[in-house]
Amino acid sequence: MESYYLFSNGELKRKDNVIRLTAPDGRFKDLKVEMTREIFLFGEVDLNTKCLNYIGQLGIPVHIFNYYGFYSGSYYPREANVSGELLVAQVMHYADEAKRHEIAVQFVESASFNILRNLRYYRQRDKDVDAAMAEIKLLRKRITKTANVQELMGIEGNIRKVYYRAWQAIINQEIDFEKRVKRPPDNMINTLISYVNSLVYSSCLTEIYKTQLDPAISYLHSAGERRFSLCLDISEVFKPLIADRLIFSMLNKNIITEKDFEREANFCYMKKEARQKILQAYDLRMKETVKHRELARNVSYRHLIRLECYKLIKHLMNDKPYEGFKIWW
């Protein structure tokens, strides 16, 4: 299965048994729908209901980004895998504060462990991150002692602040990055984080769609009216492995530099060519494989996300307690 990243402007429509993107100059690209996992739209693209109906029947999510490369939203087809029993269990675990807290603790435990794993990697390469590691280790000891999800979110936020401060030491380029700013991102690092995190979020949504989970019912983040908050929960676990490591690699190899960004009013955005370079690297990263310790076979980074969904389902159905993914290599 392939993920398609479409930058061209034009019209996306059904053509017999394929989806065709036709550019204004008449050139076109056909997507083999039987091999399509998801579609990312970065250009100005027109779609009609016939196309959306066909995509929906095939169960292909479409992720939409605006002119500046910022994530706008997703077309989420009607669920093909529906389980009323699981839906009830999901809601009950959200409504019960103790059960919700138990799951949320695992998300923060595993995410912070993976953050430490990244810092340890760079300490072994003589980066000055000892103070950040010590502070995060102290904060991690408070995770299981939190009384509620709100307190847990505070710990998680503090861990992120310490982690982001350490990026000055990790990244070889001269950067101006002291804190995380999202709406809108105000410098190249914040723009990179927003962009790559949105890719991870979209991939999590696609993988959740392949399961029977409802993406709107979450545990660490509050279930909101206008977002798939379970994607935020699961992406927290995988951002250190997928997003952060990709950003460090591209900056430290000078594949992405300050020259790849533009400033406009009070925000910063990436040039199209830089976004394409990151997408190529992201797609390769998602296809990377590791030997799974329990399955005893190679699995891709993308499939690790699907496996995380299955682990959560087992917990919700009282089959096996959920333990968040932790990097073991």
Disulfide bonds with the S-S distance in Angstrom:
none
